[in-house]
Amino acid sequence: MSYSVLISSKKYKKRISILTKSEINCIKLPLLILLSKSAFAIGLKECEWNLFRILVTTVARISTAAGQ
């Protein structure tokens, strides 16, 4: 099972698959590296990336808490 987050703005709407449950449990520090690659791959601007990072870390925390 994988978790995704919906990125919405006036310019685009994209759903991005973030991590599977096992990846959330295993990956801690490399998470930001992975997310930064995903974010810039879809062309997020710097300010949008900050919002994206907050959304993703929140989703990861909720998903991890739900999985325990």
N, C-alpha and C positions, 0 to 999 in steps of 0.2 A: 504494500500500500504506500502510495506516495502522497505528499502534501504539496499543495500549490498555493500561490498567492496571486490575487488579481491586481494588476497595475492599471490604474485608470488615470487618464488625463484628457485634456481637450484634443490632444494630437493622436492618441492611440489607446487601445484597450488590449492588453495581452495577459494571458494566464500562463504563468511560468511554473513548471514543476521544480520544486526546490530539493527536497530530500526524501528518501524512503525512511521508514521508521528506524530501520537498523542503522542507516547512515546518520540519523539524528543522534542515536545513542552512541555511535562510535566516533563521530567527528566533532571536535570542539573548536580548536583554533583554525584548522584548515577551512572551516565553514565560511569565514569572511572572505577568504581567498576565492573559494568556489563561487560565492554569491557575487563578488566583485566582477569575476569573469562573466557570469550570466548577465549581470546588470549592464555592463558595457557592451556585451554582445548584442543586446537588443537596443542599444543606442540611448541609454538613459543619460541625462545631463547630470552634472554634479549635484545640484540641489535636489533633483528627483532621486538620485542615488541615496541621499540621506534619508528620505522618506521610505524608500524601498528597503533599506537596511533595517530601519525601525520596525516596519511591517513584518519582515522576514524573521527577525529575532523574536518578535512577539509570537508569531505563528509557530516557530520552533519550540518555544517554551510551552505553549499551550499543547502542542502535539506531544511533546515529551511527557508532560504532566498527565495527559490523557492516556498515554501508553503504559504508564506505570501502575 
